[in-house]
Amino acid sequence: MSLEYFVLAFEVLSGFICLIIVTTICFAKITLRDHVYKLAGLVSANAFIQFFDAMSLWFREDVSYRGYLAVLISNFLVFLFSLAIAVLGTILVNSIIKERVGSLNSFIVSYELIAAILAMVILGFTKFQKIISFQNQRNIFYRTDYFWIQEYLSIAFSILMFVVLIIYYEYFIPFERFVIVFCSSFMLFSAILQIFVDGDTLTNIATTLYVLFIVIIYQTNSAKILYIREKQLNEEKIILFNRQIHPHFIFNSILVIEELCHDNREAVETIRHFAGFLRKTVESMNESDCISIKEELELVDNYLYLEKKRFGDTIKVSKNILDMDFKVPSFSIQVFVENAIQHGIRAKYPPKGNVTINIYKGDKEHIIEVKDDGIGFDPYILSSDKEVHTGIENVERRLKLMCNGSLEVESAISKGTRITVKIPITP
């Protein structure tokens, strides 16, 4: 009886520790946003396993209808959440491999699919047909000769991790290799021991250790990815800063202001727009988050004011803004407006044309379109203008890293260019 109480206390404590870890995962900046729910789900599933197994122990030998039902349901949910752990754990391991390698071995994918199907078959038949165990009149579960089937999940998952380690050995650091070998061996040993020793409790301990180590590995991997992303964003900011503070643009703007000095009011207005553009460019160097679409459009307006003062009525701009409730990386619209004018419209003869900015909300995305009727280009052939493509690639990388956005470029020679930015709608 003392051993049962010890096991019950351990499982309840493990469950609460897992819930604390779930809270930490959800609020920690180190966790990648794309996988927060998967990682939290994995740890939550283990917490529920501990709680429901403890409930089964608590109501054991309670011969009332309530006790019988509690034991029956809790044992079923333990197996169900074990399946959830296997699925979520596999998904997270796959995510780590994809981020490091880029693709998954077809054998592993097939193995996972077959293992999942077999697990569902086991869940559907064995638990309700009394094939692996049954409750007697004293409300105690007794094992049958086929009890070993219940340990299928632990054995299958352990083998999967050994296969993953063998195939992708070079992509894991020594600590991760040790964790995989230790946890897989412990889980395999506890599953085999459970088959031959009735009442063994090592399986839940092994599962808890495995979940915790997966969290450690995944969070370590997340930290590395976030560090790389932060480094890339800082490099992109430097490139963006050098591109926007272009000596020719500054020189031309000053010449325009000089020409306007005979009209003090117009000169003051032009200086105000020029200062606004420079201020936002400098501020972008210190920003690590996206800015509101309103701020980005103010930057575009400052830029267009200066260019229209320079080129007059040869540049016509129309805007159709139907969605303002989202954020974008700084300069993610201005760069394309500048490209449309400098490398599209001003590159054709006569150097005049139209730029259209459309912003609206789709079913699943915020959509930004920048169109021009300039000279256009063949998007399948690299342009000799390195500056244009550097700017496009810069924005594309920042969209992906900062808001999981995407970029589409459509262009045809002598017909113009359309840039489409799509940013997922967040709840």
C-alpha positions as CSV (number, residue, x, y, z in Angstrom):
1,M,0.0,0.0,0.0
2,S,2.9,2.4,0.8
3,L,4.3,1.9,-2.7
4,E,1.0,2.7,-4.3
5,Y,0.8,6.0,-2.3
6,F,4.3,6.8,-3.3
7,V,3.4,6.2,-7.0
8,L,0.2,8.3,-6.7
9,A,2.1,11.2,-5.1
10,F,4.8,11.0,-7.8
11,E,2.3,11.1,-10.6
12,V,0.3,14.0,-9.1
13,L,3.5,16.0,-8.6
14,S,4.7,15.1,-12.1
15,G,1.4,16.3,-13.5
16,F,1.6,19.7,-11.8
17,I,5.2,20.1,-12.8
18,C,4.2,19.5,-16.4
19,L,1.4,22.1,-16.1
20,I,4.0,24.7,-14.9
21,I,6.2,23.8,-17.9
22,V,3.2,24.3,-20.2
23,T,2.7,27.8,-18.8
24,T,6.4,28.6,-19.2
25,I,6.3,27.4,-22.8
26,C,3.3,29.5,-23.7
27,F,4.8,32.7,-22.3
28,A,8.5,32.2,-23.0
29,K,9.9,34.2,-25.9
30,I,12.3,31.4,-26.7
31,T,9.5,29.2,-28.0
32,L,9.0,29.4,-31.8
33,R,5.5,30.7,-32.4
34,D,4.8,28.1,-35.1
35,H,5.1,25.2,-32.6
36,V,3.9,26.6,-29.3
37,Y,0.7,24.7,-29.3
38,K,2.3,21.4,-30.3
39,L,4.9,21.6,-27.6
40,A,2.4,22.7,-25.0
41,G,0.1,19.9,-26.1
42,L,2.8,17.3,-25.7
43,V,3.6,18.3,-22.1
44,S,-0.2,18.7,-21.3
45,A,-0.8,15.2,-22.6
46,N,1.8,13.8,-20.2
47,A,0.2,15.8,-17.3
48,F,-3.1,14.2,-18.1
49,I,-1.5,10.8,-18.2
50,Q,-0.1,11.3,-14.7
51,F,-3.4,12.7,-13.3
52,F,-5.6,9.9,-14.8
53,D,-3.3,7.2,-13.8
54,A,-3.3,8.6,-10.2
55,M,-7.1,8.7,-10.4
56,S,-7.1,5.0,-11.4
57,L,-4.9,4.2,-8.4
58,W,-7.1,6.3,-6.1
59,F,-10.3,4.5,-7.0
60,R,-8.8,1.1,-7.2
61,E,-10.8,-1.5,-5.2
62,D,-13.7,1.0,-4.8
63,V,-16.5,-1.4,-5.7
64,S,-19.1,1.3,-6.1
65,Y,-20.4,2.2,-9.6
66,R,-18.6,5.5,-9.4
67,G,-15.3,3.8,-8.6
68,Y,-15.8,1.2,-11.4
69,L,-16.5,4.0,-13.9
70,A,-13.6,6.2,-12.7
71,V,-11.1,3.3,-13.1
72,L,-12.5,2.3,-16.5
73,I,-12.4,5.9,-17.9
74,S,-9.1,6.8,-16.4
75,N,-7.4,3.7,-17.9
76,F,-8.8,4.5,-21.3
77,L,-7.7,8.1,-21.2
78,V,-4.2,7.1,-20.1
79,F,-3.9,5.1,-23.3
80,L,-5.5,7.8,-25.4
81,F,-3.1,10.5,-24.1
82,S,-0.2,8.1,-24.6
83,L,-1.2,8.0,-28.3
84,A,-1.3,11.8,-28.3
85,I,2.2,12.0,-26.9
86,A,3.5,9.6,-29.6
87,V,1.9,11.7,-32.3
88,L,2.9,15.1,-31.0
89,G,6.4,13.9,-30.0
90,T,6.9,12.6,-33.6
91,I,5.7,15.9,-35.1
92,L,8.1,17.9,-33.0
93,V,11.1,15.6,-33.8
94,N,10.1,15.9,-37.5
95,S,10.1,19.7,-37.1
96,I,13.6,19.7,-35.7
97,I,14.8,17.5,-38.5
98,K,13.2,19.5,-41.2
99,E,14.7,22.7,-39.8
100,R,18.2,21.2,-39.8
101,V,18.1,19.0,-42.9
102,G,15.2,20.4,-45.0
103,S,13.4,17.1,-45.7
104,L,12.4,13.8,-44.1
105,N,13.5,10.3,-45.1
106,S,10.6,8.5,-46.8
107,F,11.2,5.4,-44.6
108,I,10.6,7.4,-41.4
109,V,7.4,8.9,-42.8
110,S,6.1,5.4,-43.8
111,Y,7.1,4.0,-40.4
112,E,5.2,6.8,-38.6
113,L,2.1,6.3,-40.8
114,I,2.0,2.5,-40.2
115,A,2.6,3.0,-36.5
116,A,-0.2,5.5,-36.2
117,I,-2.7,3.2,-38.0
118,L,-1.8,0.2,-35.8
119,A,-2.1,2.4,-32.7
120,M,-5.7,3.4,-33.7
121,V,-6.6,-0.2,-34.3
122,I,-5.3,-1.2,-30.9
123,L,-7.2,1.7,-29.3
124,G,-10.4,0.8,-31.0
125,F,-10.5,-2.9,-30.3
126,T,-8.4,-3.9,-27.3
127,K,-9.8,-1.5,-24.8
128,F,-13.4,-2.4,-25.3
129,Q,-13.1,-6.1,-26.0
130,K,-11.1,-7.0,-22.8
131,I,-8.3,-8.3,-24.9
132,I,-5.4,-6.9,-22.9
133,S,-7.0,-6.4,-19.5
134,F,-10.3,-6.4,-17.6
135,Q,-11.8,-5.2,-14.3
136,N,-12.9,-7.8,-11.8
137,Q,-15.6,-7.5,-9.1
138,R,-13.1,-5.9,-6.7
139,N,-12.5,-3.1,-9.3
140,I,-8.9,-4.2,-10.0
141,F,-7.5,-4.5,-13.5
142,Y,-6.2,-7.9,-14.4
143,R,-3.9,-8.5,-17.3
144,T,-4.5,-11.1,-20.0
145,D,-1.9,-13.0,-22.0
146,Y,-2.1,-10.3,-24.6
147,F,-1.2,-7.5,-22.2
148,W,2.1,-6.9,-24.1
149,I,0.0,-5.2,-26.9
150,Q,-0.5,-2.2,-24.6
151,E,3.2,-1.5,-24.6
152,Y,3.2,-1.3,-28.4
153,L,3.3,2.5,-28.4
154,S,6.3,2.8,-26.1
155,I,8.3,0.2,-28.0
156,A,7.4,1.6,-31.5
157,F,8.3,5.2,-30.4
158,S,11.6,4.0,-28.9
159,I,12.5,2.2,-32.1
160,L,11.6,5.2,-34.2
161,M,13.9,7.4,-32.2
162,F,16.8,5.0,-32.6
163,V,16.1,5.0,-36.4
164,V,16.0,8.8,-36.4
165,L,19.4,8.9,-34.6
166,I,21.0,6.5,-37.0
167,I,19.8,8.3,-40.1
168,Y,20.4,11.8,-38.9
169,Y,23.3,11.2,-36.6
170,E,25.5,14.0,-37.9
171,Y,22.7,16.6,-37.4
172,F,22.5,16.1,-33.6
173,I,24.9,17.5,-31.1
174,P,26.5,15.0,-28.5
175,F,24.0,16.0,-25.7
176,E,21.0,15.3,-28.0
177,R,22.5,12.0,-29.0
178,F,22.9,11.0,-25.3
179,V,19.3,12.1,-24.5
180,I,17.9,10.1,-27.4
181,V,19.9,6.9,-26.5
182,F,19.2,7.2,-22.8
183,C,15.5,8.0,-23.0
184,S,14.8,5.5,-25.8
185,S,16.7,2.7,-23.9
186,F,14.9,3.6,-20.7
187,M,11.5,3.6,-22.3
188,L,12.2,0.4,-24.2
189,F,13.4,-1.3,-21.0
190,S,10.4,-0.1,-18.9
191,A,8.0,-1.3,-21.6
192,I,9.5,-4.7,-21.7
193,L,9.7,-4.9,-17.9
194,Q,6.0,-3.9,-17.8
195,I,5.1,-6.9,-19.9
196,F,6.8,-9.4,-17.5
197,V,6.3,-7.6,-14.1
198,D,2.7,-6.8,-13.1
199,G,2.5,-3.4,-11.3
200,D,5.7,-1.9,-12.7
201,T,5.5,1.9,-12.8
202,L,8.6,2.7,-14.8
203,T,6.7,3.4,-18.0
204,N,5.1,6.6,-16.7
205,I,8.5,7.7,-15.3
206,A,10.1,7.0,-18.7
207,T,7.4,8.9,-20.5
208,T,7.8,11.9,-18.3
209,L,11.6,11.9,-18.8
210,Y,11.2,11.6,-22.5
211,V,8.7,14.5,-22.7
212,L,10.9,16.7,-20.5
213,F,14.0,15.9,-22.6
214,I,12.1,16.6,-25.9
215,V,11.2,20.0,-24.4
216,I,14.8,20.7,-23.5
217,I,16.0,19.7,-27.0
218,Y,13.3,21.6,-28.8
219,Q,13.8,24.8,-26.7
220,T,17.5,24.6,-27.3
221,N,16.9,24.2,-31.0
222,S,14.4,27.1,-30.8
223,A,17.0,29.3,-29.1
224,K,19.5,28.6,-31.9
225,I,17.0,29.4,-34.6
226,L,15.9,32.6,-32.9
227,Y,19.5,33.6,-32.6
228,I,20.1,33.0,-36.3
229,R,16.9,34.9,-37.2
230,E,17.9,37.8,-35.0
231,K,21.4,37.9,-36.6
232,Q,19.8,37.8,-40.1
233,L,17.4,40.6,-39.2
234,N,20.2,42.8,-38.0
235,E,22.1,42.2,-41.2
236,E,19.0,43.0,-43.2
237,K,18.5,46.2,-41.2
238,I,22.1,47.3,-42.2
239,I,21.4,46.5,-45.8
240,L,18.1,48.3,-45.7
241,F,19.6,51.3,-44.0
242,N,22.4,51.6,-46.6
243,R,19.8,51.2,-49.4
244,Q,17.4,53.8,-48.1
245,I,19.9,56.4,-47.1
246,H,21.1,56.5,-50.7
247,P,23.4,59.5,-51.4
248,H,21.7,60.2,-54.8
249,F,18.3,60.3,-53.1
250,I,19.5,62.7,-50.4
251,F,21.3,64.9,-52.9
252,N,18.3,65.1,-55.2
253,S,16.0,65.9,-52.3
254,I,18.3,68.7,-51.2
255,L,18.3,70.1,-54.8
256,V,14.5,70.1,-54.9
257,I,14.4,71.9,-51.6
258,E,16.9,74.4,-53.0
259,E,14.7,75.1,-56.0
260,L,11.7,75.6,-53.8
261,C,13.4,78.1,-51.4
262,H,11.8,81.0,-53.3
263,D,8.5,79.7,-51.9
264,N,9.1,79.4,-48.2
265,R,5.8,77.6,-47.4
266,E,6.5,74.8,-50.0
267,A,10.1,74.5,-49.0
268,V,9.1,74.0,-45.4
269,E,6.6,71.4,-46.3
270,T,9.1,69.5,-48.4
271,I,11.7,69.6,-45.6
272,R,9.1,68.2,-43.2
273,H,8.4,65.2,-45.5
274,F,12.2,64.7,-46.0
275,A,12.8,64.8,-42.3
276,G,10.0,62.3,-41.7
277,F,11.4,59.9,-44.2
278,L,14.9,60.1,-42.7
279,R,13.6,59.8,-39.1
280,K,11.7,56.6,-39.9
281,T,14.7,55.1,-41.7
282,V,16.9,55.7,-38.7
283,E,14.2,54.4,-36.3
284,S,13.9,51.2,-38.3
285,M,17.4,50.3,-37.3
286,N,16.3,50.0,-33.6
287,E,13.0,48.2,-34.3
288,S,12.8,44.4,-33.8
289,D,9.0,44.1,-34.3
290,C,6.7,44.9,-37.1
291,I,5.0,48.4,-37.4
292,S,1.4,49.3,-38.0
293,I,0.3,49.5,-41.6
294,K,-0.6,53.2,-40.8
295,E,3.1,54.0,-40.0
296,E,4.3,52.2,-43.2
297,L,1.8,54.2,-45.3
298,E,3.0,57.5,-43.7
299,L,6.5,56.5,-44.7
300,V,5.3,55.8,-48.3
301,D,3.5,59.2,-48.3
302,N,6.7,61.0,-47.3
303,Y,8.6,59.3,-50.0
304,L,6.0,59.9,-52.7
305,Y,5.7,63.6,-51.8
306,L,9.5,64.1,-52.4
307,E,9.4,62.1,-55.7
308,K,6.4,64.0,-57.0
309,K,8.1,67.3,-56.2
310,R,11.0,66.0,-58.3
311,F,9.2,64.4,-61.2
312,G,5.9,66.4,-61.2
313,D,2.9,65.0,-62.9
314,T,4.8,62.2,-64.7
315,I,4.2,60.0,-61.6
316,K,0.5,59.3,-60.7
317,V,-0.3,57.3,-57.6
318,S,-3.6,55.8,-56.6
319,K,-4.4,54.1,-53.3
320,N,-7.2,51.8,-52.3
321,I,-6.9,51.1,-48.6
322,L,-9.5,48.7,-47.2
323,D,-7.6,47.0,-44.4
324,M,-5.6,48.8,-41.7
325,D,-5.8,46.3,-38.8
326,F,-2.4,44.5,-39.1
327,K,1.3,45.1,-39.0
328,V,4.2,44.8,-41.4
329,P,8.0,45.0,-41.3
330,S,9.2,48.5,-41.9
331,F,9.8,49.5,-45.6
332,S,7.9,46.4,-46.8
333,I,5.7,48.6,-49.0
334,Q,8.0,51.6,-49.6
335,V,10.7,49.5,-51.2
336,F,8.3,48.3,-53.9
337,V,6.8,51.7,-54.5
338,E,10.4,53.0,-54.9
339,N,11.2,50.2,-57.3
340,A,8.0,50.9,-59.3
341,I,9.1,54.5,-59.8
342,Q,12.8,54.3,-60.2
343,H,13.2,51.0,-62.0
344,G,9.8,50.7,-63.7
345,I,8.3,54.0,-64.7
346,R,11.4,56.1,-64.9
347,A,13.2,53.4,-66.9
348,K,10.8,53.6,-69.9
349,Y,10.3,56.2,-72.5
350,P,8.6,58.5,-72.1
351,P,9.3,58.3,-68.3
352,K,5.8,58.6,-67.0
353,G,3.3,56.2,-65.6
354,N,1.0,55.0,-62.8
355,V,1.5,53.3,-59.5
356,T,-1.4,51.6,-57.7
357,I,-1.4,50.5,-54.0
358,N,-4.2,48.1,-52.9
359,I,-4.6,46.8,-49.4
360,Y,-7.4,44.5,-48.4
361,K,-8.3,41.5,-46.3
362,G,-8.7,38.0,-47.9
363,D,-10.2,34.9,-46.3
364,K,-7.0,34.0,-44.4
365,E,-4.5,36.8,-45.2
366,H,-4.0,40.5,-45.3
367,I,-3.0,41.3,-48.9
368,I,-0.9,44.2,-50.2
369,E,-0.5,44.9,-53.9
370,V,1.8,47.4,-55.5
371,K,1.3,47.6,-59.3
372,D,3.0,49.8,-62.0
373,D,2.8,50.1,-65.7
374,G,6.5,50.6,-66.1
375,I,9.1,48.8,-68.3
376,G,8.7,45.5,-66.5
377,F,11.2,42.6,-66.5
378,D,11.3,38.8,-66.9
379,P,11.1,37.4,-63.4
380,Y,12.7,34.1,-64.5
381,I,15.9,35.9,-65.7
382,L,18.1,37.6,-63.2
383,S,18.2,41.3,-63.8
384,S,21.5,43.1,-64.2
385,D,20.2,45.6,-61.7
386,K,21.5,44.0,-58.5
387,E,20.0,46.7,-56.3
388,V,16.4,45.9,-57.4
389,H,16.7,42.2,-56.6
390,T,18.6,42.8,-53.3
391,G,15.7,45.0,-52.1
392,I,13.1,42.4,-53.1
393,E,15.0,39.5,-51.4
394,N,15.6,41.7,-48.4
395,V,11.9,42.3,-47.9
396,E,11.0,38.7,-48.7
397,R,13.3,37.4,-46.0
398,R,12.1,39.9,-43.4
399,L,8.5,39.1,-44.2
400,K,9.1,35.4,-43.6
401,L,11.1,35.9,-40.4
402,M,9.0,38.6,-38.8
403,C,5.4,37.7,-39.6
404,N,5.5,34.5,-41.6
405,G,4.5,36.5,-44.7
406,S,5.0,35.6,-48.3
407,L,5.9,37.5,-51.5
408,E,4.8,37.0,-55.1
409,V,6.4,38.9,-58.1
410,E,4.6,39.1,-61.4
411,S,6.1,41.0,-64.3
412,A,6.3,41.2,-68.1
413,I,8.5,43.2,-70.3
414,S,6.9,46.5,-71.4
415,K,3.7,45.7,-69.4
416,G,4.7,46.5,-65.9
417,T,5.1,44.7,-62.5
418,R,2.8,43.6,-59.7
419,I,4.1,42.7,-56.2
420,T,1.8,40.9,-53.9
421,V,2.5,40.6,-50.2
422,K,0.4,38.2,-48.1
423,I,0.5,38.2,-44.3
424,P,-1.5,35.5,-42.3
425,I,-4.4,36.8,-40.3
426,T,-3.7,36.2,-36.6
427,P,-6.5,35.6,-34.1
